[in-house]
Amino acid sequence: MNETELLDVFIQEGTAWVRQLRNDHRPRGRPLSTDEWTALAAYFSPHILEKTRLDFVPRIENPPFYQQVSFTPLDFTQWGLTVHDTVLIVESHTSNLSLLFHELVHVVQYDILGIDECIKQYVTGWAMNGKMYEQIPAEQEARAMQAQFEGGSTPFQVVAIVGARLKGSIKSYNATDPC
């Protein structure tokens, strides 16, 4: 499988995987608690906080399509994973507000770009940056904002910052875009 074919597989299969995970976990998810909402309201719009659902899971598995390739390009066996407007959090990290902040940055990215474009940019960002998870622009953005949040900086509006970065990528912003 050549590089272009590999990226096509990851974009196509990754998009289908995100949609499936979202559909499987959203019905089980809960809204943000009052404490979570209060702690994050200065950074995220009510629209983002209202639409987000959290599902606590024992483990986040890698996508099944990884079996089609001979290596694991991204390891999803981490503490949190955002699939559009639904955040999966490993049960051992249920009270990790910093992790939730990071994942909500991804909710904003999905909200602005939609699932298809968000996955395309994520996979392309991975491929164009040495196939290193740490170098994916969406992850760098979320980590940088997470660090500001952890550092107790003056509150900032995540959607404004993400929107400015993605301005050239946005086909049309629809805050109510369904899955």
Secondary structure, DSSP 8 states (H G I E B T S, - for coil): --HHHHHHHHHHHHHHHHHHHHHHHGGG-B---HHHHHHHTTTS-HHHHHH-EEEEES-----GGGGGSSS-SS---SSEEEETTEEEEEGGGTT-HHHHHHHHHHHHHHHHHHHHHHHHHHHHHHHHTTT-GGG-HHHHHHHHHHHHHHTT-----HHHHHHHHHTTT-S---TT---
